[in-house]
Amino acid sequence: RFDLVGTPDADAGCSMTVVLILIQESAKLKRKFTRREEDGLNYKDTTHPDISLVVVGPDGSVAAKRDGRERILWVELELPGGGLWKVYAMSADGLGGSFTLRCYMKHGTVSFADVSGATFSELAPLL
């Protein structure tokens, strides 16, 4: 889990925009091959693990949810009044490895921190 606290600029005159990008390792760079059953030829396995990006707003509701077997998942959010937003990055099938979570913002400042010891039980009632 990551905690995101946004503070909008008073001079901007509009709400703060945040883009969260979850990136996992490229399957094309791994040395993993599979044998195709139709003809017995070896092919490179380019499938990615199933990952999820879930953002919970300050009011405790799910603001955004993206999941899939892709290398990159992203979501764009409007943070009208800032507050504490909780960002969860997880692998649903348990095959996920290392990942990077990036945060880009416009019209404000962001504090983005890793929270250790988070469990799925925090998120389960919301999904």
Secondary structure, DSSP 8 states (H G I E B T S, - for coil): -EEEEEEE-SSS-S-EEEEEEEEE--GGGS--EEE-TTT--EEE------EEEEEE-TTSSEEEEEEESSSEEEEEEEESS-EEEEEEEEETTS----EEEEEEEESEEEEEEE-TT--GGGTTTT-
